[in-house]
Structures are given as C-alpha cells and as structure tokens.
Amino acid sequence: MNHQIYMRQALDLAQQALDADEFPVGCIVVYDGQVIAQGRRINSAQPMASEIDHAEMIVLRELEKKVDFGDRTRMTLYATLEPCLMCFSAILLSRLGTLVYAYEDAMGGAAHCDRSGWPALYRDNRIGIIPGICRRESLILFKEFFGRAHLDYWRGSLLAQYTLTQS
C-alpha cells in the first residue's frame, strides 16, 4: 500500500475541518485499495467542545453501517493525528488490522501505550501501527490551527506548546 496517497486523502479532510475552524483531524478507512469510510473532526469549535466527535469515532460509526463489507483485520485506518485513548480503544475493539497516523499527539496519543496491564480484549489485539506518514503536512495544519488567535480549543495545552516548537 502507498500510505502517503491515503494519508493525503485524510489530510484533505483535516483541511476541511480547519477551513471550518475545527481541530484539523481527518480520518479514512481503506480496504483492498478502496476508501470505504471517512470522517473529520466536528464540534470542537462550539462553546462547549464535544470530546466524542473525533474523526476516528465518526469514521468508525460510518464503518459500522457497512456490516458485511469484509475482513476488518485487512482494513487500515489513516488519521492525521495519533489517536487518543478513547479512539485507540475503539479502533482496537473494531478489530482493524493497521493504524497509520501522521502527527504524534504529545499530550494524549495512545497508540504506543504499554498495553501489557490492559484487559485481554485490548492487550491481545495485534494491530499494526505505522507512525509519521506525511507528518510535516499534518504539522503545518496544526500549527495553523494553534496560530489562529480566535480559536480557544486546546490553546496553551501541552499539544499546542509542543506543536508550536516543531519545525
């Protein structure tokens, strides 16, 4: 698989989110070379930001509508930001075979958590994880997001501080 081609599609969704002043995360699921589900972050710009409308959760809900689509272990999820604990757990439960992400989440990323002490349902999942695909392109979107003075979402957070120091 050419991970960069698919990640660029996720980046297009992240750009759409950014264009709407939303947190710039885009996500797609690929099966046998076809994009079968896609989503982007929503509801981060509202006064009380939603913490469940993450791009990964949206794409997984879309994937659930495709009940008999195929072997989920042969599916790859592409996300422009390393998934948080909620999203990573949902990805594990969905039994997807591979997770590819662009930019590491220094504040809440869970893809590389030590799962040895987790319950077997999560611990024993053998998901493949590929970090850093199109990292620079994703970083540019996050820098732009955190540079917008009118946006408060995660302003001053560890992720914002980390992002603004990256080159």
TAPE-V783771 format. One line per field, one symbol per residue. ss: DSSP state (A for helix, B for strand, O for the rest). psi: psi as a letter, one per 40 degrees, with the letter a starting at -180 (. if undefined). A space follows every 50 residues. Layout:
ss->???
psi->???
This chain:
ss->OOAAAAAAAAAAAAAAAAAOOOOOOBBBBBBOOBBBBBBBOOOOOOOOOO OOOOAAAAAAAAAAOOOOOOOAAABBBBBBBOOOAAAAAAAAAOOOOBBB BBBOOOOOOOOOOOOOOOOAAAAOOOOBBBOOOOAAAAAAAAAAAAAOOO OOOOOOOAAAAAAAAOO
psi->igdddddddddddddddddefihghiiihhhfehheiiiihifeeidghh eefiddddddddddegdfdahdeeihhhieihiidddddddddefidihh idhhgedehedfihedeiiddddehfhhhhiehfdddddddddddeehde heheheiddddddeei.
